[in-house]
Amino acid sequence: MGGRCSIGGIRRGERGFTLLELTVAMLIIVILTAVVLLIVTGMFGGVQVCALEQELDVVQKAVDTYAVKSEQWPTADGKLPAYGEYAPIAFLAGFEKNGKMYTF
């Protein structure tokens, strides 16, 4: 067998990976994984921002519509101004479904 001794399946003279080489390889893998995760979450974050901007646009239009109909801006506490026993029609909310108007 040529005078080489075999211990544990590794012959003398053959090199394996050192601890430093394995550590560097793992560090590179971790860094690449972190970069990919940041890119992917950034993509989804942009979608969420777009959806929130659309919701804010809807709320702004609703506030503007309220201001035009009632000739005043809504109050910060969300309560209707005191109009005695009856609220004017502009304060009634409603929606249409299947050709029928629902008002509350």
N, C-alpha and C positions, 0 to 999 in steps of 0.2 A: 504494500500500500504506500510505497514511496516515502516512508518515514514521517508523514504528517499525522499528527494526532487529531482525532475528532472528539470534541467535547460538546455534548448537547446538540448535535446536528450542525454546528458551525465549525468549520475547519479553521485552524490557525492561518492567519494571513488574509482571510476574508473579513471584510468590514461590514458592520451593520450601521444603522443610523445612530447617531449620538443623541443624547438628551437635548442638547442645544438645537440640533437640526429638527427634531420633532417639535420642540417648543416654537421655533420660528415658523414651521409649517402650520401649526395650529393657530398661531397669531395671525398669519395671513388669511386663513379661512375665516376666522372671527371677524376680521376687518372687512373682508368682502361681503360677508353675511350682513353686517351692520349697514354697509353702504346700500345693498339691495333693499333691505327693510326700510331705510330712510326714503329711498326713491319710491317704493310702492306706497308707503303711508302718505307721502307727499302728493301722490296722484289722487288718492281717495280724499285727502284733505281739501284739495281743490274742488272736488265735486260737492263736498259739504258746504264750502263757502258759497258756491254758486246757488245751491238750494236755499241757503239762508238769505242771500241777496234777493232771490225771487220772493220769499216769504215777506221780507221787509218791504218790498215793492207793493205787495198786496195790502199790507197793513197801512202803508202810506196812502194808497188809493182809498181805502176805507175811511181813514181819518179825513181826507180831503172831501169825500162825498158827504160825510157827516157835517163838516164845516159849511159846505155849500147849502145843504138842506136846512140846517138849524141856524145858520148865520152866526155861529159861534164855535169855538174850538171845544173839544171834549175836556172835561175836568180831569185832573190828575188822579182823583180817588175813584173815578168811574161812576159816580152817582149822577143822576139826572138833576138838572136844576128844578127848583120847586115851582110848579105851575098849578098849584091847587089840587083839586080832586082829579082832574083829567090831564093826561099828557097829550100834547099835540100829535097829529098824525105823523109828523116827521120823525118822531121818536119810536114809532112802531116798527118792528122788524118783521120781515117776511121773506118767503121764498116761493118759487113756482116749481111744481113737480107734476109731470104728466098733464100739463095744461091747466092745473088747478092751483090757485094762489092760496098759500097758507100764511096767515098773519098772526103774530102774537105780541 
